[in-house]
Amino acid sequence: MDTTGLPARNAALSLRRGLRILDLVADRTRSGEPSVSLTTLSTALGTSKSTVLRLTAPMLENDLLRRTPDAGFTLGLGSLLLGQSYLEGIDLRTAAAPFLRRTAEQTGLTCHLVVPDGTDIVYVDKVETRGTVRMASRIGNRLPMRNTASGKAIVAFGPPELLDRVVEHPVPATTEHTITDDDRWRSEVARTRDRGFGIDDRENEPDIRCVAAPVLGHDNQVVGAMSISGLAVRFPASAVRSLGSGVVRTALEISVALGSSSAQLALARSAR
């Protein structure tokens, strides 16, 4: 917004009001309103309509805002491009790191962040605390989705065809608890979808229990999963539901940091 020639104090006030207008229009757009009227903006800012028109003029010129047929305002392509540039610059690992560290410290368990690659998952981050039992997993390791809680979470909330692709690639059992029956595995994916998180009950490693939830990107599509894992003696079956619910919330927080609007709505609903 051009504030040339204005005293510094007036320029700062104009900028704050202009940003407030963008926030108001964005909020109404997210709530499903097709446009925001001049009267609404004037009332919300506590200023005159002529002032609102003056403030919006440079934003209209730069396509941050657009006028609608009903003489209201909506976001313009310029705002979309700015938002897109910001979202595309967010790195999954960087966005997730503080949430993984917090969860590891709170639970005393190992946190993993994974991304899908075909019918496998690939570990891209791992956080352990001082009291955490060291696990064999390493960043860069690859495992079949079929044997992991993260894989189940990605399949359950990913594209429908992914389930069939995973089932078409059977893998050998690695423990006596590995689910090798296709129908049983499909049922477990359905249960994962219902409860919101996947469970690996000693299916990949004989003494390790794990829960995982999907992470969504700015397009609300699954881009990965986060999990917590630990020795079954420290992570009893009785704790799966409460820890799983916590992982779901943390995965939603990561998703919000990546720009997911559906994750933001889910967190808002859970807070009511």
Disulfide bonds with the S-S distance in Angstrom:
none
